[in-house]
């Protein structure tokens, strides 16, 4: 009888044991910084080429 009570107590204790919380873990988001580029850098090369072509046409 004592073994039955001990087995029942251990089973009850083992079944109610929980490894942690049931709530979702809070995970910090990873911040990725990207180097900022100027929007005028994309237009600078075509404008320079246009000026060079215009100078070549004007000198001919």
N, CA, C and O of each residue as an XYZ file, in Angstrom:
240
protein
N       0.827     -1.193      0.000
C       0.000      0.000      0.000
C       0.866      1.249      0.000
O       0.546      2.214     -0.694
N       1.964      1.255      0.766
C       2.835      2.423      0.812
C       3.497      2.677     -0.545
O       3.702      3.823     -0.945
N       3.825      1.590     -1.243
C       4.442      1.749     -2.560
C       3.441      2.339     -3.559
O       3.815      3.122     -4.432
N       2.194      1.964     -3.425
C       1.158      2.492     -4.308
C       0.951      3.988     -4.080
O       0.796      4.742     -5.040
N       0.947      4.415     -2.846
C       0.787      5.835     -2.510
C       1.999      6.620     -2.984
O       1.864      7.716     -3.527
N       3.190      6.055     -2.777
C       4.417      6.715     -3.227
C       4.454      6.828     -4.753
O       4.851      7.864     -5.287
N       4.047      5.779     -5.450
C       4.015      5.809     -6.915
C       3.002      6.830     -7.420
O       3.261      7.532     -8.397
N       1.867      6.916     -6.767
C       0.839      7.888     -7.159
C       1.325      9.315     -6.925
O       1.072     10.198     -7.744
N       2.022      9.545     -5.809
C       2.536     10.877     -5.505
C       3.617     11.282     -6.497
O       3.639     12.425     -6.952
N       4.508     10.365     -6.836
C       5.559     10.676     -7.814
C       4.992     10.914     -9.209
O       5.467     11.784     -9.939
N       3.977     10.137     -9.574
C       3.331     10.337    -10.880
C       2.648     11.694    -10.940
O       2.738     12.388    -11.953
N       1.971     12.076     -9.876
C       1.292     13.371     -9.844
C       2.304     14.512     -9.885
O       2.074     15.521    -10.552
N       3.410     14.359     -9.183
C       4.426     15.409     -9.171
C       5.114     15.516    -10.528
O       5.445     16.616    -10.972
N       5.329     14.390    -11.183
C       6.008     14.408    -12.483
C       5.106     14.956    -13.579
O       5.585     15.615    -14.502
N       3.810     14.692    -13.490
C       2.911     15.146    -14.548
C       2.638     16.645    -14.466
O       2.341     17.272    -15.484
N       2.732     17.227    -13.279
C       2.461     18.654    -13.148
C       3.717     19.500    -13.319
O       3.642     20.727    -13.386
N       4.872     18.840    -13.390
C       6.108     19.605    -13.561
C       6.135     20.174    -14.974
O       5.791     19.494    -15.941
N       6.538     21.396    -15.072
C       6.616     22.066    -16.370
C       7.942     22.788    -16.460
O       8.382     23.430    -15.507
N       8.578     22.678    -17.621
C       9.885     23.316    -17.811
C       9.685     24.700    -18.409
O       9.919     24.901    -19.601
N       9.270     25.621    -17.620
C       9.134     26.991    -18.106
C       7.697     27.439    -18.189
O       6.782     26.807    -17.660
N       7.535     28.546    -18.870
C       6.246     29.199    -18.981
C       5.589     28.808    -20.300
O       6.280     28.469    -21.260
N       4.287     28.851    -20.353
C       3.579     28.533    -21.584
C       3.452     29.735    -22.510
O       3.002     29.598    -23.647
N       3.844     30.909    -22.031
C       3.750     32.114    -22.856
C       4.846     32.104    -23.912
O       5.897     31.489    -23.731
N       4.586     32.791    -25.010
C       5.564     32.888    -26.090
C       6.780     33.666    -25.614
O       6.633     34.669    -24.917
N       7.978     33.224    -25.976
C       9.175     33.969    -25.573
C       9.276     35.293    -26.314
O       8.856     35.409    -27.466
N       9.834     36.282    -25.645
C      10.016     37.600    -26.261
C      11.401     37.623    -26.901
O      12.417     37.499    -26.216
N      11.426     37.783    -28.216
C      12.681     37.781    -28.960
C      12.885     39.173    -29.534
O      12.003     39.713    -30.202
N      14.057     39.755    -29.270
C      14.364     41.077    -29.801
C      14.599     40.984    -31.299
O      15.314     40.087    -31.746
N      14.025     41.878    -32.085
C      14.256     41.841    -33.535
C      15.683     42.273    -33.871
O      16.271     43.120    -33.199
N      16.212     41.675    -34.915
C      17.569     42.007    -35.354
C      17.494     43.262    -36.217
O      16.727     43.317    -37.179
N      18.292     44.268    -35.871
C      18.295     45.528    -36.611
C      19.452     45.490    -37.594
O      20.610     45.330    -37.207
N      19.122     45.640    -38.874
C      20.142     45.657    -39.923
C      20.185     47.069    -40.497
O      19.203     47.561    -41.052
N      21.341     47.708    -40.352
C      21.481     49.060    -40.871
C      22.111     49.007    -42.249
O      23.113     48.327    -42.465
N      21.515     49.728    -43.168
C      22.024     49.770    -44.521
C      22.621     51.157    -44.749
O      22.074     52.169    -44.312
N      23.738     51.174    -45.436
C      24.391     52.452    -45.706
C      23.472     53.297    -46.595
O      22.996     52.846    -47.636
N      23.244     54.510    -46.159
C      22.360     55.402    -46.905
C      23.113     56.007    -48.084
O      24.245     56.471    -47.945
N      22.474     55.994    -49.230
C      23.059     56.618    -50.415
C      22.185     57.792    -50.818
O      20.970     57.788    -50.620
N      22.810     58.759    -51.366
C      22.095     59.943    -51.794
C      21.343     59.656    -53.081
O      21.839     58.922    -53.936
N      20.169     60.217    -53.228
C      19.399     59.995    -54.451
C      20.001     60.754    -55.623
O      19.738     60.413    -56.776
N      20.803     61.775    -55.353
C      21.404     62.540    -56.439
C      22.594     61.807    -57.053
O      23.024     62.165    -58.149
N      23.137     60.797    -56.385
C      24.280     60.086    -56.944
C      23.875     59.273    -58.160
O      24.721     59.004    -59.013
N      22.624     58.873    -58.273
C      22.151     58.121    -59.425
C      21.951     58.995    -60.644
O      21.980     58.489    -61.766
N      21.751     60.272    -60.467
C      21.508     61.182    -61.581
C      22.776     61.919    -61.996
O      22.814     62.545    -63.054
N      23.808     61.846    -61.170
C      25.032     62.605    -61.433
C      25.744     62.116    -62.691
O      26.163     62.937    -63.507
N      25.890     60.831    -62.868
C      26.595     60.291    -64.029
C      25.869     60.588    -65.341
O      26.526     61.015    -66.291
N      24.561     60.388    -65.449
C      23.889     60.759    -66.711
C      23.984     62.255    -67.021
O      24.116     62.637    -68.184
N      23.919     63.103    -65.989
C      24.046     64.538    -66.248
C      25.451     64.886    -66.739
O      25.609     65.727    -67.623
N      26.464     64.244    -66.170
C      27.838     64.468    -66.598
C      28.035     64.023    -68.040
O      28.680     64.719    -68.824
N      27.484     62.869    -68.392
C      27.573     62.395    -69.778
C      26.837     63.332    -70.730
O      27.307     63.568    -71.843
N      25.704     63.864    -70.318
C      24.950     64.801    -71.153
C      25.740     66.076    -71.396
O      25.732     66.615    -72.502
N      26.419     66.555    -70.371
C      27.247     67.749    -70.512
C      28.413     67.474    -71.466
O      28.752     68.313    -72.300
N      29.017     66.300    -71.337
C      30.135     65.957    -72.228
C      29.677     65.820    -73.678
O      30.360     66.288    -74.588
N      28.543     65.192    -73.895
C      28.009     65.063    -75.251
C      27.630     66.432    -75.793
O      27.880     66.728    -76.961
N      27.036     67.261    -74.962
C      26.701     68.620    -75.392
C      27.932     69.423    -75.736
O      27.920     70.186    -76.702
N      28.998     69.268    -74.966
C      30.249     69.980    -75.256
C      30.873     69.467    -76.546
O      31.438     70.246    -77.314
N      30.774     68.153    -76.794
C      31.317     67.587    -78.038
C      30.530     68.053    -79.241
O      31.118     68.332    -80.286
N      29.217     68.145    -79.126
C      28.382     68.612    -80.238
C      28.624     70.102    -80.480
O      28.666     70.539    -81.630
N      28.780     70.868    -79.433
C      28.974     72.306    -79.575
C      30.352     72.618    -80.208
O      30.492     73.605    -80.931
N      31.339     71.790    -79.938
C      32.674     72.064    -80.497
C      32.795     71.603    -81.942
O      33.746     71.994    -82.619
N      31.873     70.789    -82.442
C      31.971     70.309    -83.823
C      31.463     71.296    -84.814
O      31.482     71.030    -86.016
